[in-house]
Amino acid sequence: MSKSLSPFSKAQLLPQEETLEILRKKGELFIGIPKETFFQEKRVCLTPDAVSALSSNGHRVLLESGAGEGANFKDKAYSEAGAEITKDTAKVYSCPIILKVEPPSIEEIKLINPQTLLISALQIKTQSKSYFEALASKRITALAFEFIKDEDGAYPAVRSLSEIAGTASVLIASELLSNVNGGNGLLFGNINGVPPTEVVIIGAGTVGEFAARSALGLGANVKIFDSSITKLRCVQTNLGRTVYTSTIQPKNLIKALKRCDVAIGAVRGSNRAPIIVTEDMVKCMKNGAVIIDVSIDMGGCFETSEITNHDHPTFEVNGVTHYCVPNIPARYSRSASVSISNIFTPYLLKIAEDGGIENAIRFDRGLKNGLYFYHGVLTNKSVADWFDLKHTDLNLLVF
């Protein structure tokens, strides 16, 4: 009788010892927070309260002197929270983790040590190919906070800053309508016997929703336009009241723009924000009306828009005041800093809890989504397509 052939060897058939999962070792973070050098950038990534939470968990924070002053956080407050303060910029950039609001410049990347973890905004529209080549040469692991997703699949950093921009757009408009700033002298409130201020909001995303919320709170009459019925339905539900909504149809939009005192542009596009309001439509608007183009960081959705800055924020076209500052949240630097800090702190504690960024991205898909460079290898397809660079799927690098 022939012996049956087994596909397994004798050793494989013997009972094997069980391998138990070893508890992940917590990591200690050493975070450097440099002073922002970008034009009119006053925000800071961590507030003193956030630094206190990190230092009480055994982590070190090295802060460049004056990094929080733009947001009215003094060095003394950081020092009392447990941060180390230095005037040496190079020393801050030599930390294993660098935390910034704006992406670092090429000169700043030169100060960063190889294999550093960089957490900042990416702002893909303002970058150049040389930025990515500089990161690759230092084998840097880079995380863009605008790409990080939460458990609901939303982008928490983008949403928080959009909430600020939406609310701020109405506050700015109310300032520009007053006599003090050369406006029509209209009050942005609902006074008995006085017709309410008319506000047109183009775009029913987060910016549009929070602009509408603020305008309605002040007593204005609000009209919201968007090409998506679903977004218009969502904004009605979120506001909890019935407001005028319409799809973007030239006839309805021109009619609304002719009557409005304030027009807010809050439309996003995949590459550039679409131009929805033409120059002829702007000519139809009231003399002294105000346009706040929040979409200006993506090119603007008003044809007459041109980028301005916080020092000279407005200009006039056909008697209509235009406000086209791309970085509106920096105007309210303290609130924006607290908002960013609230997003960063749990992620930093999680990275430490998981024993480093490698383990953290294995367990958190949302955090993994924010990674665009891994040890000098570009891992984000949209960045690669935008700049005609090679990229590698992160899943092939992290197991």
Backbone torsions as a table, in degrees:
resi	resn	phi	psi	omega
1	MET	NA	127.2	-175.5
2	SER	-74.1	146.3	-178.7
3	LYS	-75.9	131.3	-179.1
4	SER	-70.6	135.4	-179.5
5	LEU	-86.5	122.0	179.1
6	SER	-96.3	139.9	177.7
7	PRO	-72.1	-11.3	-178.9
8	PHE	-107.7	148.0	175.5
9	SER	-78.8	167.5	-179.0
10	LYS	-61.7	-39.0	-178.4
11	ALA	-65.3	-35.8	-179.4
12	GLN	-71.1	-26.6	-179.2
13	LEU	-80.6	-17.1	178.2
14	LEU	-72.2	146.9	178.6
15	PRO	-59.2	137.2	-179.4
16	GLN	-103.1	152.3	176.1
17	GLU	-73.3	147.8	-178.7
18	GLU	-84.1	136.2	176.5
19	THR	-98.5	123.7	179.9
20	LEU	-91.3	148.3	177.1
21	GLU	-70.3	130.0	179.4
22	ILE	-85.9	136.5	179.6
23	LEU	-59.7	131.2	-179.1
24	ARG	-66.2	135.7	-179.4
25	LYS	-80.9	129.1	177.9
26	LYS	-66.7	144.1	178.4
27	GLY	-102.8	151.2	174.5
28	GLU	-100.5	126.2	-177.5
29	LEU	-92.4	146.0	173.0
30	PHE	-126.6	102.7	-170.5
31	ILE	-105.7	131.7	175.3
32	GLY	-105.4	129.5	177.3
33	ILE	-117.5	99.0	179.4
34	PRO	-78.2	162.0	176.6
35	LYS	-74.3	137.6	179.9
36	GLU	-72.0	131.9	-178.6
37	THR	-109.4	-8.5	-177.8
38	PHE	-65.6	146.1	-176.9
39	PHE	-53.1	121.6	175.6
40	GLN	60.2	22.9	175.6
41	GLU	-91.2	113.5	-175.2
42	LYS	-112.8	-2.1	-176.7
43	ARG	-79.5	162.0	176.6
44	VAL	-135.7	148.4	-173.0
45	CYS	-72.0	-35.6	-176.8
46	LEU	-126.4	134.7	174.6
47	THR	-84.5	164.4	176.4
48	PRO	-55.8	-35.2	178.2
49	ASP	-62.8	-40.2	179.0
50	ALA	-67.1	-40.2	177.2
51	VAL	-61.3	-40.8	178.3
52	SER	-60.7	-42.7	179.2
53	ALA	-63.8	-39.9	179.9
54	LEU	-70.4	-45.7	-177.1
55	SER	-67.5	-32.4	177.8
56	SER	-71.6	-16.0	174.5
57	ASN	-94.4	10.2	174.9
58	GLY	88.9	15.4	-179.4
59	HIS	-101.0	154.5	179.6
60	ARG	-104.1	140.1	176.3
61	VAL	-127.5	123.9	177.1
62	LEU	-109.6	118.2	-174.3
63	LEU	-113.7	133.3	174.8
64	GLU	-72.7	134.9	-177.1
65	SER	-54.9	128.5	178.6
66	GLY	88.0	2.6	-177.4
67	ALA	-63.0	-29.6	-177.6
68	GLY	-99.3	-0.2	-173.2
69	GLU	-65.3	-33.5	178.4
70	GLY	-60.5	-29.2	178.8
71	ALA	-101.9	15.6	179.2
72	ASN	61.9	34.9	170.0
73	PHE	-108.3	118.2	-176.0
74	LYS	-83.2	154.8	177.4
75	ASP	-55.7	-37.5	-178.0
76	LYS	-59.4	-41.8	-179.6
77	ALA	-63.4	-39.7	178.0
78	TYR	-67.8	-42.0	-179.2
79	SER	-61.5	-43.3	178.7
80	GLU	-68.0	-25.0	178.4
81	ALA	-81.3	-7.7	176.4
82	GLY	111.0	5.2	178.8
83	ALA	-82.5	152.5	171.9
84	GLU	-94.5	136.1	-177.8
85	ILE	-109.9	135.1	177.1
86	THR	-140.1	153.3	174.7
87	LYS	-97.4	-3.7	-177.2
88	ASP	-86.9	103.7	-178.3
89	THR	-60.4	-42.9	-178.2
90	ALA	-60.8	-35.8	-179.9
91	LYS	-64.8	-39.4	179.1
92	VAL	-66.1	-42.5	-178.7
93	TYR	-72.1	-10.8	179.1
94	SER	-88.0	-0.6	178.6
95	CYS	-68.3	151.1	179.7
96	PRO	-66.8	-23.4	175.7
97	ILE	-126.1	126.4	178.2
98	ILE	-111.7	129.7	-178.7
99	LEU	-118.5	120.4	-178.1
100	LYS	-138.6	160.6	173.1
101	VAL	-86.2	-58.2	178.6
102	GLU	-85.2	151.4	175.3
103	PRO	-63.8	147.3	-178.6
104	PRO	-68.8	152.4	176.0
105	SER	-78.1	170.3	179.3
106	ILE	-59.6	-39.0	179.4
107	GLU	-64.8	-38.2	179.7
108	GLU	-70.7	-34.6	177.7
109	ILE	-62.7	-33.8	178.4
110	LYS	-61.0	-27.7	-179.5
111	LEU	-81.3	-16.9	-175.9
112	ILE	-78.5	138.9	177.7
113	ASN	-74.0	153.0	174.4
114	PRO	-58.9	151.4	177.2
115	GLN	66.2	21.1	178.8
116	THR	-79.4	151.6	172.0
117	LEU	-96.5	119.4	-179.8
118	LEU	-108.0	123.1	176.5
119	ILE	-118.1	115.9	-179.2
120	SER	-161.2	-177.2	169.4
121	ALA	-75.9	158.0	175.7
122	LEU	-101.9	-42.0	-178.6
123	GLN	49.6	62.9	-174.3
124	ILE	-51.0	-33.2	-176.6
125	LYS	-68.2	-22.9	-176.2
126	THR	-101.7	0.1	-173.9
127	GLN	-90.3	166.1	175.9
128	SER	-127.0	166.9	-178.9
129	LYS	-60.4	-34.8	-177.1
130	SER	-63.1	-29.0	178.1
131	TYR	-61.5	-45.5	-178.3
132	PHE	-72.2	-34.0	176.9
133	GLU	-65.8	-37.1	178.9
134	ALA	-66.9	-40.0	177.7
135	LEU	-65.2	-40.9	-179.3
136	ALA	-64.6	-39.6	-177.9
137	SER	-65.2	-27.0	178.8
138	LYS	-95.1	3.8	-178.7
139	ARG	51.2	44.4	-176.0
140	ILE	-81.9	144.7	170.0
141	THR	-98.8	119.7	-172.7
142	ALA	-121.9	136.3	-177.7
143	LEU	-121.9	124.2	179.1
144	ALA	-98.4	120.9	-173.6
145	PHE	-70.6	-19.2	177.8
146	GLU	-77.3	-10.4	177.9
147	PHE	-97.6	-10.4	-177.4
148	ILE	-69.7	133.3	178.7
149	LYS	-107.8	151.2	174.0
150	ASP	-96.9	-173.9	-176.1
151	GLU	-64.8	-19.0	178.5
152	ASP	-89.1	-1.9	-179.1
153	GLY	83.8	7.5	177.8
154	ALA	-91.0	167.7	179.0
155	TYR	-103.4	99.1	-171.8
156	PRO	-62.4	-38.6	-178.5
157	ALA	-67.8	-44.0	179.8
158	VAL	-63.6	-42.8	-178.5
159	ARG	-63.3	-45.5	-178.6
160	SER	-60.0	-45.2	-178.8
161	LEU	-71.4	-29.8	176.5
162	SER	-69.6	-36.0	177.0
163	GLU	-61.4	-43.0	179.3
164	ILE	-65.0	-46.5	-178.1
165	ALA	-61.7	-40.1	-180.0
166	GLY	-65.1	-48.2	179.0
167	THR	-64.0	-44.0	-177.9
168	ALA	-62.8	-35.7	-177.1
169	SER	-58.6	-36.7	179.5
170	VAL	-73.7	-40.7	179.0
171	LEU	-63.6	-40.5	178.9
172	ILE	-65.3	-43.7	179.3
173	ALA	-60.0	-40.0	-179.3
174	SER	-66.2	-33.7	176.0
175	GLU	-66.6	-44.7	-175.7
176	LEU	-69.7	-21.5	179.0
177	LEU	-80.9	-16.2	-176.8
178	SER	-77.0	158.7	179.7
179	ASN	-61.3	-34.3	-176.1
180	VAL	-56.3	-36.5	-178.9
181	ASN	-101.7	20.5	176.2
182	GLY	77.2	19.2	-179.2
183	GLY	-86.2	-170.8	-178.0
184	ASN	-73.6	-9.0	-178.5
185	GLY	81.2	27.8	179.5
186	LEU	-91.3	139.1	174.8
187	LEU	-91.9	134.8	-175.2
188	PHE	-82.0	35.2	-177.8
189	GLY	-128.9	169.1	-179.4
190	ASN	-98.1	99.3	-179.5
191	ILE	-98.8	135.2	-178.1
192	ASN	-54.1	129.4	177.3
193	GLY	84.4	-6.9	179.9
194	VAL	-110.8	126.8	179.5
195	PRO	-56.6	138.3	-178.3
196	PRO	-69.3	158.3	176.4
197	THR	-65.6	136.9	-179.7
198	GLU	-95.3	125.7	-178.8
199	VAL	-122.6	129.6	174.6
200	VAL	-110.0	125.9	178.1
201	ILE	-115.4	122.8	179.8
202	ILE	-104.4	111.0	-176.5
203	GLY	114.5	122.5	-175.8
204	ALA	-109.8	33.3	175.7
205	GLY	-83.5	-155.5	-179.4
206	THR	-63.8	-43.8	180.0
207	VAL	-60.7	-48.3	-179.7
208	GLY	-61.3	-41.6	-179.0
209	GLU	-63.5	-45.6	-177.4
210	PHE	-75.0	-28.2	173.2
211	ALA	-66.4	-43.9	179.3
212	ALA	-63.6	-42.9	180.0
213	ARG	-57.9	-45.7	-178.7
214	SER	-69.2	-43.4	-178.9
215	ALA	-63.9	-42.0	178.6
216	LEU	-66.1	-37.7	178.6
217	GLY	-62.2	-32.0	178.9
218	LEU	-85.3	-7.4	176.1
219	GLY	98.0	15.2	-179.7
220	ALA	-79.3	163.2	174.6
221	ASN	-95.6	118.5	-170.2
222	VAL	-111.8	136.2	173.5
223	LYS	-124.7	125.9	-176.8
224	ILE	-112.7	130.6	178.4
225	PHE	-117.8	137.3	174.2
226	ASP	-159.3	153.6	-179.9
227	SER	-80.5	-13.5	-177.9
228	SER	-102.4	119.6	177.2
229	ILE	-63.4	-39.0	-179.1
230	THR	-59.8	-44.5	179.6
231	LYS	-64.4	-39.9	179.2
232	LEU	-65.0	-37.9	178.2
233	ARG	-66.1	-42.5	-179.8
234	CYS	-63.8	-42.1	-177.4
235	VAL	-66.3	-36.4	175.8
236	GLN	-61.5	-46.7	-178.8
237	THR	-62.5	-46.5	-177.8
238	ASN	-66.3	-34.5	179.2
239	LEU	-75.7	-23.0	177.6
240	GLY	71.9	19.8	178.0
241	ARG	-154.3	162.4	-178.4
242	THR	-84.6	123.2	174.4
243	VAL	-124.8	164.0	177.9
244	TYR	-69.2	120.9	175.0
245	THR	-126.8	149.5	179.6
246	SER	-154.8	148.0	170.2
247	THR	-71.6	162.0	-175.3
248	ILE	-78.3	94.4	176.9
249	GLN	-119.0	126.2	-174.2
250	PRO	-48.2	-42.5	-176.3
251	LYS	-61.2	-50.3	-179.2
252	ASN	-66.8	-39.3	-177.2
253	LEU	-67.4	-43.3	178.9
254	ILE	-61.7	-42.8	179.6
255	LYS	-59.5	-43.6	-179.2
256	ALA	-69.7	-40.4	-178.9
257	LEU	-66.6	-34.8	179.0
258	LYS	-61.2	-34.7	-175.0
259	ARG	-92.7	-18.9	-169.3
260	CYS	-78.1	156.0	174.7
261	ASP	-98.4	-28.8	-179.1
262	VAL	-135.6	133.3	173.5
263	ALA	-121.6	127.0	-179.0
264	ILE	-115.3	123.4	178.8
265	GLY	-97.7	118.7	-177.9
266	ALA	-137.4	50.8	-177.0
267	VAL	-105.0	136.0	176.9
268	ARG	-108.5	156.0	174.9
269	GLY	-135.7	167.0	-179.3
270	SER	-69.5	-38.3	176.5
271	ASN	-114.9	-57.8	179.4
272	ARG	-128.3	144.6	176.7
273	ALA	-63.7	134.6	-179.4
274	PRO	-70.3	143.0	176.4
275	ILE	-80.1	115.3	-176.3
276	ILE	-104.5	-35.6	-179.5
277	VAL	-106.0	115.3	-177.6
278	THR	-81.9	171.2	179.6
279	GLU	-62.8	-37.2	179.2
280	ASP	-63.9	-36.9	177.8
281	MET	-65.8	-39.2	179.4
282	VAL	-64.2	-37.7	179.0
283	LYS	-61.1	-28.3	-179.3
284	CYS	-75.8	-16.2	-174.8
285	MET	-71.3	160.4	179.9
286	LYS	-62.0	150.8	173.1
287	ASN	-69.2	128.4	-179.5
288	GLY	90.1	0.2	175.6
289	ALA	-66.6	162.1	-176.1
290	VAL	-121.0	133.5	173.6
291	ILE	-112.3	126.5	173.4
292	ILE	-113.5	107.7	-177.9
293	ASP	-97.9	91.4	-179.4
294	VAL	-71.1	-21.8	-179.4
295	SER	-78.9	4.7	-172.9
296	ILE	-61.3	-26.7	177.9
297	ASP	-67.8	-14.8	175.4
298	MET	-114.9	23.5	176.4
299	GLY	106.6	-21.2	178.1
300	GLY	90.0	145.8	179.5
301	CYS	-106.3	3.7	171.6
302	PHE	-107.2	133.0	-177.0
303	GLU	-62.7	-27.8	-175.4
304	THR	-87.8	-1.1	-176.9
305	SER	-72.9	141.1	172.5
306	GLU	-139.9	142.4	-176.0
307	ILE	-60.6	132.5	174.4
308	THR	-122.6	-177.1	177.8
309	ASN	-133.0	175.8	-174.7
310	HIS	-65.7	-23.7	179.1
311	ASP	-77.3	-38.9	178.3
312	HIS	-129.8	76.6	-168.9
313	PRO	-78.2	-20.5	-172.9
314	THR	-123.4	157.9	170.3
315	PHE	-149.1	166.8	-175.4
316	GLU	-118.1	135.4	173.8
317	VAL	-133.1	124.3	179.8
318	ASN	53.4	36.4	178.3
319	GLY	78.5	4.6	179.8
320	VAL	-106.1	127.2	179.7
321	THR	-78.8	127.2	179.1
322	HIS	-108.7	131.5	173.4
323	TYR	-116.5	112.6	-172.3
324	CYS	-132.6	53.4	177.9
325	VAL	-88.8	124.4	-175.6
326	PRO	-71.8	-25.1	-173.4
327	ASN	-112.0	64.4	-175.7
328	ILE	-60.2	-43.1	-178.5
329	PRO	-58.0	-25.8	179.8
330	ALA	-66.7	-18.6	176.8
331	ARG	-68.8	-28.5	177.2
332	TYR	-116.3	63.9	-167.4
333	SER	-61.8	-34.6	-177.5
334	ARG	-69.8	-47.8	178.4
335	SER	-61.5	-42.7	-179.9
336	ALA	-64.2	-38.8	179.4
337	SER	-65.2	-42.1	178.2
338	VAL	-62.9	-41.0	180.0
339	SER	-62.7	-47.3	179.3
340	ILE	-64.5	-43.2	-178.8
341	SER	-59.9	-39.7	179.6
342	ASN	-64.4	-28.9	178.9
343	ILE	-80.4	-44.4	-176.7
344	PHE	-65.9	-45.1	-170.5
345	THR	-55.3	-50.8	179.3
346	PRO	-61.1	-36.2	179.3
347	TYR	-66.2	-41.5	178.8
348	LEU	-63.6	-42.9	178.3
349	LEU	-65.1	-34.8	179.1
350	LYS	-69.2	-41.5	178.0
351	ILE	-59.3	-41.6	178.8
352	ALA	-67.4	-43.5	-178.7
353	GLU	-60.8	-39.4	-178.7
354	ASP	-81.0	-5.5	177.4
355	GLY	85.8	30.0	176.8
356	GLY	119.6	166.7	-175.1
357	ILE	-64.2	-34.5	-178.7
358	GLU	-58.9	-47.6	179.1
359	ASN	-71.2	-38.2	-177.8
360	ALA	-59.6	-42.5	-178.6
361	ILE	-75.1	-19.1	174.4
362	ARG	-69.1	-36.1	-173.4
363	PHE	-97.7	-17.7	-176.0
364	ASP	-122.7	103.8	-176.8
365	ARG	-67.7	-32.2	179.3
366	GLY	-65.4	-40.4	177.8
367	LEU	-68.8	-39.0	178.5
368	LYS	-59.4	-35.4	179.9
369	ASN	-64.2	-27.0	-179.2
370	GLY	-79.2	-14.5	-176.7
371	LEU	-78.0	125.1	177.0
372	TYR	-119.6	-10.4	173.7
373	PHE	-136.8	132.5	179.0
374	TYR	-129.5	107.7	-176.9
375	HIS	49.6	45.4	175.9
376	GLY	83.7	4.4	179.8
377	VAL	-108.5	125.4	179.2
378	LEU	-69.9	127.1	-174.9
379	THR	-119.7	1.3	-176.8
380	ASN	-104.4	119.9	-175.5
381	LYS	-65.6	-41.1	-177.3
382	SER	-65.7	-36.3	176.2
383	VAL	-66.3	-43.3	-179.9
384	ALA	-61.3	-43.7	179.8
385	ASP	-66.4	-40.2	-177.2
386	TRP	-63.0	-41.5	-174.6
387	PHE	-107.7	9.2	179.7
388	ASP	55.3	53.2	179.4
389	LEU	-117.7	161.1	175.9
390	LYS	-81.1	144.5	175.2
391	HIS	-135.7	158.4	178.4
392	THR	-122.5	136.2	178.8
393	ASP	-62.4	128.1	-177.2
394	LEU	-58.9	-31.5	-179.4
395	ASN	-64.3	-21.5	177.4
396	LEU	-81.8	-18.0	-178.4
397	LEU	-98.8	-29.1	-178.7
398	VAL	-116.3	121.8	-177.8
399	PHE	-103.9	NA	NA
